[in-house]
Amino acid sequence: MRIRATVAAVSGALAISAFVAPAAHAAGSTTLDVTFSSVKVNSGKAVVVPATGSVKFSITYKVTHAASLKSSDFDTIPVIYHGSDIKSSEYGVAPSDLPTCTDTSSTVESCKATLSASHKDMVNSIAGTWQAGAIAFDKDGNPTFGNSLGKVSVQRLSKLTVNAAPEPVKKGKTITVTGSLTRANWDAAKYSGYGSQSVKLQFRKKGSSTYTTLKTIKSSSTGALKTTTTATVDGYYRYSFAGTSTTPAVSATGDYVDVQ
């Protein structure tokens, strides 16, 4: 879901009713004596969102509360968000259901939740570094925010193609290698060319498992790739992109060329 600052000011970012189960109201406080730690998003890997559809990922974290509180006195939810704090963030992702939590001591519990990030939650300009956070709700729905609990990389899924021709080719002749580097365009729900990016042309000899870089070229303004090389032995050609802060690394599947 997208976090929008359009609900009651008491929550600031999230519709409390969507996360706090109906219950008899306990004597609550607008600030719970609760802290969050050991937050890990997607096992430490980037959250890579496609141009259409969604991607699921996990968040694990620990909750420490005052001895005067019981775990049944409050609920928590983890979030990832873009901006300086949860309350003012326009974009973020939160779980649809409450996390699964296990008491590890009288004042500590370990929690885990599954989140789903969709291209519908995103705009291109917010790809990059996000923050992990969490919110504790008392039974009256009053939130306590845990901001800046760790950095999260949210990236636009990348794709890379290659075609080496002619096939077959005589030894010593020129091979033309074309391809395209694209990435998720969340605004348009499609893949668009990623221009002016350094991309390596690599070769793997038949029977080998290792690619060697032949040269580095730049993608055109539309993400197109084109260069030439000399045919020497049978093998596979591919393009490889190292990635950026907003876009993950990707390598094309090698295209085999028979040299005669």
Residue pairs with C-beta under 8 A, 6 or more apart in sequence:
1 93
1 94
1 96
1 121
2 91
2 92
2 93
2 120
2 121
3 13
3 14
3 79
3 81
3 86
3 89
3 90
3 91
3 92
3 93
3 94
4 13
4 90
5 12
5 13
5 87
5 88
5 89
5 90
7 13
7 14
7 15
7 16
8 16
10 16
10 141
10 142
10 143
11 141
11 143
12 86
12 87
12 88
12 143
12 145
13 79
13 81
13 86
13 87
13 88
13 89
13 92
13 135
14 77
14 79
14 94
14 135
14 143
16 137
16 141
16 143
17 141
19 75
19 77
19 94
19 98
19 137
20 75
20 137
20 139
20 141
21 75
21 98
23 139
24 139
25 139
25 140
26 73
26 138
26 139
26 140
28 73
28 138
28 139
28 140
28 142
29 138
29 142
30 142
30 144
31 142
31 144
32 65
32 69
32 74
32 136
32 138
32 142
32 144
33 65
33 66
33 68
33 69
34 63
34 64
34 65
34 66
34 69
34 74
34 76
34 136
34 144
34 146
35 63
35 64
35 65
35 146
36 61
36 62
36 63
36 64
36 76
36 133
36 134
36 136
36 146
36 149
37 61
37 62
37 64
37 149
38 60
38 61
38 62
39 59
39 60
39 61
39 78
39 132
39 134
39 149
39 150
40 59
40 60
40 61
40 150
41 47
41 57
41 58
41 59
41 80
41 132
41 150
41 152
42 57
42 58
42 59
42 152
43 58
46 152
46 153
46 154
46 155
46 248
47 55
47 57
47 80
47 117
47 130
47 152
47 153
47 154
47 155
48 55
48 155
48 156
48 157
48 248
49 55
49 117
49 118
49 119
49 121
49 122
49 154
49 155
49 156
49 157
49 184
49 186
50 119
50 157
50 184
51 119
51 156
51 157
51 184
51 185
51 186
51 188
51 189
51 190
51 191
52 119
52 189
52 190
53 118
53 119
54 116
54 117
54 118
54 119
55 116
55 117
56 114
56 115
56 116
57 114
57 115
57 116
57 117
58 112
58 113
58 114
58 115
59 78
59 80
59 95
59 99
59 112
59 113
59 114
59 115
59 132
60 110
60 111
60 112
61 78
61 110
61 111
61 134
61 149
62 104
62 108
62 109
62 110
62 111
63 71
63 76
63 101
63 108
63 109
63 110
63 111
63 134
63 136
64 107
64 108
65 71
65 73
65 74
65 107
65 108
65 109
66 107
67 106
67 107
71 101
71 103
71 109
73 138
73 139
74 136
74 137
74 138
74 139
75 98
75 136
75 137
76 98
76 99
76 101
76 111
76 134
76 135
76 136
76 137
77 94
77 95
77 98
77 99
77 113
77 134
77 135
77 137
78 94
78 95
78 99
78 111
78 113
78 115
78 132
78 133
78 134
79 86
79 92
79 93
79 94
79 132
79 133
79 134
79 135
80 92
80 93
80 115
80 117
80 130
80 131
80 132
80 133
80 152
80 154
81 89
81 91
81 92
81 93
81 130
81 131
81 133
82 89
82 90
82 91
82 92
82 126
82 130
82 131
82 154
83 89
83 90
83 91
83 131
84 147
85 133
85 145
85 147
85 148
86 92
86 133
86 135
86 145
86 147
87 145
91 121
91 122
91 123
91 126
92 121
92 130
93 115
93 116
93 117
93 121
94 115
95 113
95 114
95 115
96 116
97 113
98 113
99 111
99 112
99 113
100 111
100 112
100 113
101 109
101 110
101 111
101 112
102 109
102 110
102 111
103 109
104 110
117 154
119 184
119 186
119 189
122 154
122 186
123 186
123 187
124 156
124 185
124 186
124 187
126 154
127 154
127 155
127 156
127 186
127 246
127 247
128 153
128 154
128 155
128 245
128 246
129 151
129 152
129 153
129 154
129 245
130 151
130 152
130 153
130 154
131 147
131 148
131 149
131 150
131 151
131 152
132 149
132 150
132 151
132 152
133 145
133 146
133 147
133 148
133 149
134 145
134 146
134 149
135 143
135 144
135 145
135 146
136 143
136 144
136 146
137 143
137 144
138 144
153 245
155 245
155 246
155 247
155 248
156 183
156 184
156 185
156 186
156 246
156 247
157 183
157 184
157 248
158 181
158 182
158 183
158 184
158 194
158 241
158 243
158 247
158 248
158 249
158 250
159 180
159 181
159 182
159 183
159 191
159 250
160 179
160 180
160 181
160 182
160 199
160 239
160 240
160 241
160 250
160 251
160 252
161 179
161 180
161 239
161 252
162 177
162 178
162 179
162 225
162 237
162 238
162 239
162 252
162 253
162 254
162 255
163 177
163 178
163 179
163 255
164 175
164 176
164 177
164 237
164 255
164 257
165 175
165 176
165 178
166 175
167 256
167 257
167 258
168 257
168 258
168 259
168 260
169 175
169 231
169 257
169 258
169 259
169 260
170 231
170 259
170 260
171 231
171 232
171 233
171 259
171 260
172 230
172 231
172 232
173 230
173 231
174 228
174 229
174 230
174 231
175 228
175 229
175 230
175 231
175 237
175 257
176 226
176 227
176 228
177 201
177 225
177 226
177 227
177 228
177 229
177 237
177 239
177 255
178 224
178 225
178 226
179 199
179 224
179 225
179 226
179 239
179 252
180 193
180 219
180 223
180 224
180 225
181 193
181 194
181 197
181 199
181 219
181 223
181 225
181 239
181 241
181 250
182 191
182 192
182 193
182 194
182 223
183 191
183 192
183 194
183 247
184 191
185 191
185 192
192 223
193 219
193 220
193 221
193 222
193 223
193 224
194 219
194 223
194 247
195 219
195 220
195 221
195 222
195 223
196 218
196 219
196 221
197 218
197 219
197 223
197 241
197 244
198 216
198 217
198 218
198 241
198 242
199 216
199 217
199 218
199 219
199 225
199 239
199 240
199 241
200 213
200 214
200 215
200 216
200 239
200 240
200 241
200 242
201 213
201 214
201 215
201 216
201 217
201 227
201 229
201 237
201 238
201 239
202 211
202 212
202 213
202 214
202 237
202 238
202 239
202 240
202 251
203 211
203 212
203 214
203 229
203 235
203 236
203 237
204 210
204 211
204 212
204 235
204 236
204 238
204 254
205 233
205 234
205 235
206 233
206 234
206 235
206 236
206 256
208 235
211 236
211 238
211 240
211 254
213 240
214 229
215 227
215 229
217 225
217 226
217 227
219 225
220 226
225 239
229 237
231 257
231 259
232 259
233 259
234 256
234 257
234 258
234 259
235 256
235 257
235 259
236 254
236 255
236 256
236 257
237 254
237 255
237 257
238 251
238 252
238 253
238 254
238 255
239 251
239 252
240 249
240 250
240 251
240 252
241 249
241 250
241 251
242 249
243 249
243 250
